[in-house]
Amino acid sequence: MNNKVFFIGASLLIGVFISWQLKFFLGSRYQQVNEKQTTKAAQPEMAKIQKVVTIKNNIEPAMLRYKHWSGTYKPTIFVITINGQEIKPDTQHDITITNNQLAVRFDYAFLNGKRKGAKIVSFTVNTNKPTLNISFSWNDKWQIIIDNATPCQVKKESFNNAYLT
């Protein structure tokens, strides 16, 4: 009989201890999540600062040539868009940017579309610089080079079976 009482008492004690640990662990976890949500809600929204910058497309055809061991190739298609607006070669445009952020996308195709792709590079524009000059190099890590702006993120897209239009 004493063994049964001891076993029941030990089982109750272990059950209370486990429930206390779960309550402590889950309670602190709930508190951490709740604190994160309140700090997110307490943070004011960042004001959107817009300004107009002049973008000059200084990309020359010689910059677009790609040197491969089998030869030097030039793209049949090369299109640059900045914040959704196409920028033709040797032109300049005034573009409105928000919070000094700029997204540059270039689409390219070689060998009549057999090799094609696109890349989107995000830039942070240096403040107090109203003019941005774009150049290009296949050998550069980012490939798009903009003076007065710093590249911060890149996304590459490849197209294997679809032609660019």
C-alpha positions in Angstrom: 0.0 0.0 0.0 2.8 2.4 0.8 4.3 1.8 -2.6 1.0 2.9 -4.3 0.8 6.0 -2.2 4.4 6.9 -2.9 3.8 6.2 -6.6 0.6 8.4 -6.7 2.3 11.2 -4.8 5.4 11.2 -7.0 3.2 11.1 -10.1 1.2 14.1 -8.9 4.4 16.0 -8.0 5.9 15.3 -11.5 2.6 16.4 -13.1 2.5 19.7 -11.2 6.2 20.3 -12.0 5.7 19.7 -15.7 2.5 21.9 -15.9 4.4 24.6 -14.1 7.3 24.4 -16.6 4.9 24.5 -19.5 3.0 27.5 -18.1 6.3 29.3 -17.4 7.7 28.5 -20.9 4.5 29.3 -22.8 3.7 32.3 -20.7 7.1 33.9 -21.4 6.8 33.0 -25.1 3.4 34.6 -25.3 4.7 37.7 -23.6 7.6 37.9 -26.1 5.3 37.7 -29.0 2.9 40.2 -27.5 5.7 42.6 -26.8 6.9 42.4 -30.5 3.4 43.1 -31.7 3.0 46.1 -29.5 6.4 47.6 -30.5 5.5 47.1 -34.2 2.2 48.9 -33.6 3.9 51.7 -31.6 6.4 52.5 -34.3 5.2 55.4 -36.5 5.1 54.8 -40.2 8.1 56.1 -42.1 7.3 59.2 -44.0 7.6 58.8 -47.7 10.0 61.3 -49.1 9.7 61.9 -52.8 12.1 63.8 -55.0 12.9 64.1 -58.7 16.2 63.0 -60.1 17.6 63.2 -63.6 18.8 59.9 -65.0 21.2 59.8 -68.0 21.6 56.6 -69.9 25.3 56.6 -70.9 25.4 53.0 -72.0 27.2 52.6 -75.3 27.0 49.6 -77.6 30.6 48.7 -76.8 29.7 48.2 -73.1 27.1 45.6 -74.0 29.4 43.3 -75.9 29.9 40.0 -74.0 33.3 38.3 -74.4 33.1 34.6 -74.3 35.8 32.0 -75.1 33.9 31.2 -78.3 33.7 34.9 -79.5 32.4 38.3 -78.7 28.6 38.7 -78.8 26.3 41.7 -78.7 22.8 41.4 -77.5 19.9 41.4 -80.0 17.7 42.9 -77.3 18.7 45.1 -74.4 16.1 47.2 -72.6 16.5 49.2 -69.4 13.6 50.3 -67.2 13.9 52.4 -64.1 11.0 52.3 -61.6 8.9 50.9 -64.5 9.8 53.6 -67.0 11.9 52.6 -70.1 15.0 54.6 -70.7 16.3 54.6 -74.3 20.0 54.8 -75.1 21.6 58.3 -75.1 18.6 59.9 -73.4 17.8 61.4 -70.0 14.6 61.4 -68.0 13.3 63.0 -64.9 12.1 60.3 -62.5 10.4 60.6 -59.1 11.9 58.4 -56.5 10.6 57.5 -53.0 12.8 57.3 -50.0 15.9 57.5 -52.2 15.1 54.0 -53.6 15.6 53.1 -57.3 14.8 49.8 -59.1 16.7 49.2 -62.3 15.7 46.3 -64.5 17.5 45.2 -67.7 16.3 42.6 -70.1 18.7 41.0 -72.6 18.8 38.4 -75.3 21.7 36.9 -77.2 21.7 34.8 -80.3 18.2 35.8 -81.4 16.7 34.7 -78.0 18.6 31.5 -77.4 20.3 33.1 -74.3 18.1 35.6 -72.4 17.4 36.9 -69.0 16.7 39.8 -66.8 18.1 41.3 -63.7 16.6 43.8 -61.2 19.1 45.8 -59.2 17.9 48.0 -56.3 19.8 51.1 -55.5 19.9 53.6 -52.7 20.4 57.1 -54.2 22.9 59.3 -52.4 21.2 62.4 -51.0 21.8 65.8 -52.6 22.7 64.3 -56.0 20.1 65.3 -58.5 21.8 63.7 -61.6 22.5 60.0 -62.0 24.6 58.5 -64.8 24.0 54.9 -65.8 26.7 52.7 -67.3 27.0 49.0 -67.8 29.6 46.2 -67.5 29.2 42.4 -67.8 32.3 42.1 -65.6 30.9 44.1 -62.7 29.2 42.2 -59.8 26.0 44.3 -60.2 26.4 44.9 -64.0 24.4 48.2 -63.8 26.6 51.0 -62.5 25.1 54.3 -61.4 27.2 57.1 -60.0 25.8 58.8 -57.0 23.9 55.6 -56.0 24.8 52.5 -54.1 23.5 49.0 -55.2 21.9 47.1 -52.4 20.0 44.1 -53.7 19.8 42.0 -56.9 17.3 39.6 -58.3 18.1 37.6 -61.4 15.5 36.0 -63.8 16.3 33.5 -66.5 14.1 32.7 -69.5 14.9 29.5 -71.3 12.0 28.9 -73.7 10.2 32.2 -74.1 11.2 35.1 -76.3 11.4 38.6 -75.0 9.2 41.0 -76.8 
